[in-house]
Amino acid sequence: MPVTLTADGSKTIFSEHFGEHYHSAFGAASESNHVFIDAGYLAVSVNPVSVLEIGFGTGLNAWLTLQQADRLQKVTRYEAIELYPIDNNTASELSDDVIFQSLHTTTWEQPVGITSCFVLYKRKSDLLQTAFTSSFDVVYFDAFSPVVQPGMWGRDIFANLYAAMNPGAVLTTYCAKGDVRRTMQSVGFAVERLPGPIGKREMLRARKIKDSHISLHKIYE
């Protein structure tokens, strides 16, 4: 996959399958910190904390979360769903950091302790066919855009995520489309528009404010 340098000095890659970059050209790390770390991970105060990432991608969100977990001594269980993992050669072009590399080389389909505060559980799975047995405090919704991956932004997806989240949990995404916001609201989320990262006017943060009547496996029965 072609590796691209973004405006803040961090790197991203271009998906030839979807025809989109994994991150903003204005800054991969800046975007991830703004959308997922500041508005998501740091917005909840529970410790330990359980994080779900939709779209492991380059591993950047996991890496930035790990750094915060170690800094704050916040025990973090990080589950990531990814159907199209990048290869290790591409990962090595993104960063030569040993811990970053370990995020990609570690075993899939089982929890692995990366540091004393960070446990990674990578699942190679199609979100449309994934059921969850854990509950989550934070969800990073980092799928490709609704234009190229419309099936990832439907009501059934958000209903299943809502059911898998703890009361008070937050879901953040770079996308601010009105139909996405209304879909989130239709399954019970309280949704707010927040200022977006550099180059984007707005983003969305959704919060589960109460228990849901929606069964965790309902949409797969």
N, C-alpha and C positions, 0 to 999 in steps of 0.2 A: 504494500500500500504506500502511495506517495506521502512522505512526511513534509509538513509545511511549518515554517516559522511564523508565529503570530506576532502582533504588534507589541506585546509586553515581554517578548523574548522566550515565551514558552512555546511548545510545539503541539501540533495536532496532526491528524491524518485525513486524507480524503477517501471516502468510501465510493469506489467505482460501482458497487452494487446499488447503492441508493442515490448516488450523484450528489452527495452533500459532504461537507466537512463535519467532523465530530464536534468541533467547537467554533466559537466566533473568531474571525480573522482579527478582531480588535484586541484579542487576548484570551487564550485558552484558560490559563490559570486565573486571570482576573474574572472571567465569566463564571467559572466554577466556584470560586470563593464567594462571589456576590450572590449567586442563585442558590447554591446548595449548602455552603458552609455558614455564611452569615445569616441567611434567611431561613435555613433549615436546622442544621446540626446545633448551632449556637443559640437557636430560638427555643430549645427545650432544655429544661434544667434537671431531668432525671439522670441518675447515675446508679447502676449501669444503664446504658441506652442501646436500643436495638434499631439498626438502620437497614432499610431495604433500598437498593439501587436498581432501577429499571434501565438497563443498558450499561454494562460494565465498561465497554468501549476501550479507551486507552488506559484505563486504571487511574486517571487523574483525580476523579472525585474521591476514590478510595484512598489514594496517597495523601491528599490534602486532609481528609478526615482522620487518617492515622496520625498525622502530625499534630492535629488538634487534640486527639485523644491522649497522646503521650504528654503533650504540654499541660493539659488540664488534669491528667491522671483520671480520665473518664473512661471507665471500662466499656468498650464498644464491641457489640456483635454486629458484623457487617455482612449482610446477605446480598448477593448481586446476581441478577438474572441476565444472561447474555446468550443469544442464539448464534452469533457470529463472532467468536473471539478472535482477536488479532494474533498473529504468530509471534513467537519470541524474538525473531530477527527484527521485526518492526518495532516491538517494544524496546529493544536495545537501542534503536535509533532515537527514541523519544527521550530517554534519560539513561545515564550510566550509574545512577544511584542504586546501591545494592538492595535496599529495601524496596524501592520501586520495582526492580527486576523480580524480586521475590513474589510480588503480587501477581505477576504473570506466570511464573514457573511453578508456583505451589499447586498442589493437587486440587482438581475439581471434584465436586459432589461430596465434600466432607469439610467440616469446620477445621481450620488450621490456625494456630496461634502465630501471628507474625511478630508482635511485640507483647509485652506483659499486659498491655491495655487494649490490644486490638486483635480480634479473631475474625478471620475472613472465611466466608462460605460461598464459593462460586458455584452457580448452577447453570449448566448449558441447557437452556430450555426455552421454549416458545411461550411467551407470557400468555398468549391466547389459550394455552393448554396447561397452565401452571396453577396448581392449588397450593395454598400456604397452610402450614401447620404451626407456624410461629406468629406472634403478634409484634407490631412495630411501633416505635415512637416517632420515627422520621422516615419519610419516603422521598427519595430523589427520583423524580420522573424525568429521565434524560433520554427518551427515545428520539429517533429521527423525527422530523417535522410531520405534521398531519398531511401535508401535501404528498409525501413519498411513502409514509407508513400510516395510512388512515385507520387501519384496523387496530392500531395500538392506542387510539384515542377515543374509543367508543364507550358507551355507557356500561357495558358488561365488565370492561376492564376496570373502570373506576369504582363500580359497585363491589367488585372482589377486593380491590385494594382497601376501600373504606371498611369492609368487614374484617380485614386483616390488621387494622390499625387500632391502637389503644385509644381510649378517650383522651382528648387533648393533644393527640399526635398531629403532626403537620406533614403536608406533602408540598413540595416546591417544584416548579418547572419554569424553564425559560420562556415557554409559550404563553402568550397573552390573548389568544384568539377568543372572541366572544362565544363561539359555539363550544369551545373546550370549557370555558368558565361555566356556561349554562349546563353542560353535561355533568360537571362535578357537582353543581348545586342540586341537580335532579336526583342524585343518590344520597344526599344529606350533608355534603360538605358546606361549611361556611367559607366563602372564597373572597379573598381580597386582592386587589391589584397593588403591586408594589413597584417602585422605580426599578427599571431594568438595568442591566450591566451596560458598560460603555458600548454605544452603537445600537442600543435597543431601548425604546421608551419605557416599556412596562414588562413585568413578569407576573406570575400568579403564585399565591400561597393559599393552600386549602387546609382547613383545620377540622378535625373530627371533634365535635363538641359534645356528643353523647353517644351511648351505645346504639348500635344499629340493629334493626330487626332482620336485616339481610343475612341469610345464611352464608357462611364462608364458602361453601361448595355449591350453592344454589344454582349458579349459572352453568355448572358442569353436569348437573343431574339430568 
